[in-house]
Amino acid sequence: MKIFVVGLISFVLGLGLAGFVAIKFFVYGGQSVAASEIQFYSNTLQLINTNDINEIIKRSCFSLPVALENKEQMDNSFFATESPLIMVSADESIEDLAAKHLSDKGICKRT
């Protein structure tokens, strides 16, 4: 009987922990980050074939703020990880670097 009770308690705790991890993942935007990146890249690839640079920039400027906002939410989440492809020092943020780069190049400015 003790083994059954211990097994039941372990099973319930395991399910509870798995549910907690799943809720944290979906609440903090793991899915929305991936969806935004997929949308961004698919739009860009579709537009590259048309050679319409203005349309590419317009669509990218629409998707980029969403991607950056989702990245910020993900960074503040339970599953925050640093990408090995992007090196950012402790006093910098990828959002600030992106904004600086876009303003230096005159991209996404509203006229």
Secondary structure as UniProt FT lines:
FT   HELIX           2..27
FT   TURN            28..29
FT   HELIX           30..48
FT   TURN            49..51
FT   HELIX           53..75
FT   TURN            78..79
FT   TURN            84..85
FT   TURN            90..91
FT   HELIX           94..105
FT   TURN            106..108
//
